[in-house]
Amino acid sequence: MQARAKAMYMMVLFWRRRNASAPALIASEISRILGVPVSRFMTSRTR
């Protein structure tokens, strides 16, 4: 039973770290999206 408890504890830690890093990952993606010129986006859509 103790091995199962340790496995659950490790899973909880993994998901907490992953969820905590999500805002930083989203912020970096938003900055990349905002870095693309608008005219380039419109040109690629019209082709």
C-alpha positions in Angstrom: 0.0 0.0 0.0 2.9 2.4 0.7 4.2 2.0 -2.9 0.7 3.1 -4.2 0.7 6.1 -1.9 4.1 7.2 -3.1 3.0 6.8 -6.8 0.0 9.0 -6.1 2.1 11.6 -4.4 4.5 11.7 -7.4 1.6 12.1 -9.8 0.2 14.9 -7.7 3.5 16.7 -7.8 3.9 16.2 -11.5 0.4 17.7 -12.3 0.9 20.6 -9.8 4.2 21.5 -11.6 2.7 21.1 -15.0 -0.4 23.3 -14.2 1.8 25.9 -12.5 3.9 26.3 -15.6 1.0 26.6 -18.0 0.5 30.4 -17.6 4.2 31.0 -18.5 3.9 28.7 -21.5 0.8 30.5 -22.7 2.4 33.9 -22.3 5.3 33.0 -24.4 3.0 31.7 -27.2 1.0 34.9 -27.1 4.1 37.0 -27.5 5.1 34.9 -30.5 1.6 35.3 -32.1 1.7 39.1 -31.5 5.2 39.2 -33.1 3.8 38.1 -36.5 3.0 41.1 -38.7 -0.7 41.5 -39.6 0.0 42.0 -43.3 1.8 38.6 -43.5 -1.2 36.9 -41.9 -3.6 38.5 -44.3 -1.4 37.7 -47.3 -1.1 34.0 -46.4 -4.9 33.8 -46.0 -5.7 35.2 -49.4 -3.4 32.8 -51.3 
